[in-house]
Amino acid sequence: MLDRTKTATYAVEAGHPHDLGATYDGEGTNFALFSAWADSVDLCLFDESGTTEIARIPLPEYTNEIWHGYLPGVKPGQLYGYRVHGRFAPEEGHRFNPNKLLLDPYARDFAGDLSWNAAHYGYEQDAETDRDLSFNTLDSAPFMPKCVVTDMASERAPPPGPRIPWDRTIFYETHVRGFTKLHPAVPEPMRGTFDGLGEQAIVDYIKSLGVTSVELLPVHAFCDDHHLLEKGLNNYWGYNTIGFFAPKTRYKGRAGLRSFRDMVRRFHDAGLEVILDVVYNHTAEGNELGPTLSFKGIDNFSYYRTMPDEPRFYINDTGTGNTVNTSHPRVLQMILDSLRYWVEVMEVDGFRFDLGTILGREPHGFDQRGGFFDAIGQDPVLRRVKLIGEPWDIGPGGYQVGGFPPGWAEWNDKYRDTIRAYWKSEEGVVRDLAARITGSGDVYDLRGRRPWATVNFITAHDGFCLNDLVSYNEKHNDANGEDNKDGHGHNLSFNFGVEGPTEDGGIIAARERQKRNLLATLLLSHGTPMLLAGDELGHTQNGNNNVYCQDNELSWINWDKLTGRDKALTNFVRRVAKLRADHPIFRRASFRDGCLLRWVNPAGGEQQEEHWDDPGLRAIGLLLHMPDVDVGGDEALILFNSFDGEVPFKLPPRVKAGRWSVVLDTETGPQSDEGRKGLEADDVLNLVPRSLIVLM
């Protein structure tokens, strides 16, 4: 509670409602908070330690549903929060409780961490009905992080980022903490922070892979779930946002808030983009029994989608307990303001939207012409950055692969599942394989969309990593404390006869070849490849396909334990990435570029319609010819064999004059390229079991 003996006196002026959040003008700070249903709002100021509330100031003005006031003399570094007064009527969707200190949705920085306590809950739970019935009067301030007044936006304009063309883009999905926590070249105090990720050795390594864009798992401020902390775990991935403008406190480095931007600039200096994985679909406040930390206590009925007939309860299209109401103009404004802040002030180059279908939900369902998509497509800042949607949620009509508007790229799980199924040697997938490898034109060749609209991936943070995809038939998630019931069960993985690690040389060789098959397919397919960090290093999670709560060596990349095989795999990735970069034929910019695509069978003939549905079909070739590239054109032949046996493949004639030469082979055994140059049409190449060869 407020200690009146230590209360400071502040003169408060009307201020203005135009800029939400805490805005410093050089002489004082304007505070503005949206709440359509509140009766009044108290601004609470805290001392430097964040433990003592030194002033509680009612915001004096209410304009256009925004409460605001100006405090002369309040400078950057001041800690604050809000208490919002109004009706506690959950049955009507209102959950005001001034005993709860609330985080400013527009806060640029937080000090301290959340310490779970019964005071966070706005109600006293009824033991018999399990309902949020009575009012909780406990003060939550001692257990809450505090917002911090900042002044980042007043600094000089950012230098231009790399702006990598889409057809040259390769995403590299990684985690600030997991990538650096065990890296020997990163000083111990910097490990797990933005400073560590921006270390020159890290930047140089990522650049050396041939990728162009670092995609970071969530860095927005998020909460560690109470039930995880009770089990000695925490929220590692970060999909539990509570602040859309502030970075996660434990990731900040020596320069505090500026450490994030310093990291971005180091990547930019190396010609690499930074993409953020962002979670605007839900918040950490959970369902009707969840805590009151920010939005729920500021204006629950506006910020969240509630059940039309029972607004006590939330629409749960996210599976997390609540769904952010992007149909409300002020909530939509908050999301757009947040995105612009991270582009204009923090200098990032784009965003991947978690459960992105939520953002297109209107009261009548998903709409690619909904308010969010229309607003972002017309925004002069945001329409110029990379926008990637995860095009699904669990709500009605939630699967929207191919359903996002032009200008967006999308995670394509059809690509993931088809490529996994093919290399696992499942039946009946080769027709679909042909579509996925050539840019999924059946999904994206509409309305002027380009091949880059499909973000192709084999693995991502969610699911098996590459090493485990070829080493485990079943998930092994016991460490998560959920009786191995969590995580996806349909992995399309194959362990080659032994579950987990083995000393069998034959199995090891087959697994290494399979890794190369999957990586080569990914990097040579049309579309935008996404590589999961650590896959190129043989990183394992011991069969756990849901490491969301494993902030430990199960998830962290262990740089000291890399084997010769791991380093060879890294060099293979570099080689294939360079092949893609050097040859536009593997990274088409348009479906209408005149590229000739011809599918051929092992007999050297053209694949006929009746051949596609042959359940025994496992080997096939793709001949690509791109005219007018460097005058003479470009040509390649990719041979695929997912059969568990050797397949002789008769080479087809080239479109232009010349001979074939092997430039890439996923076979891992000792092999010489002598005798594999200057190959003529009708010459036969033997494809070893489960292998891929590229000729040019």
Buried (B, 14 or more C-beta within 10 A) or exposed (E): EBEEEEBEEBEBBEBBBEBBBBBBEEEBBBBBBBBBBBEBBBBBBBBEEBEBBBBBBEBBBBEEBBBBBBBEEBEBEBBBBBBBBBEBBBEBBBBBBBBBBBBBBBBBBBBBBBEBBEBBBBBBBEEEEEBBEEEBEBBBBBBBBBBBBBBBEEEEEBEEBBEBEBBBBBBBBBBBBBBBBBBEEBEEEBBBBBBBBBBEEBBEBBBEBBBBBBBBBBBBBBBBBBEBBEEEBBBBBBBBBBBBBBBBBBBBBEEBBBBBBBBBBBBBEBEBBBBBBBBBBBBBBBEBEBBBBBBBBBBBBBBBBBEEEEBBBBBBBBEBBBBBBBBBEBBBEBBBBBBBBBBBBBBBBBBBBBBBBBBBBEEEEBBBEBBBBBBBBEBEEBEEBBBBBBBBBBBEEBBBBBBBBEBBBBBBBBBBBBBBBBBBBBEEBBBBBBBBBBBBBBBBBEEEBBBBBBBBBBBBBBBBBBBBBBBBBBBBBEBBBEEBEBBEEEBBBBBBEBEBBBEEEEBBBBBBBBBBBBBBBBBBBBBBBBBBBBBBBBBBBBBBBBBBBBBBEBBBBBBEEBEEBBEEBBEBBBBBBEBBBEBBBBBBBBBEBEBEBBBBBBEBEEBEEEBBEEEEBBBBBBBBBBBEBEEEBBBBBBBBBBBEEEBEBBBBEBBEEEEBEBBBBBBBEEEEEEEBEEBEEEBEBEBBBBBBBBBB
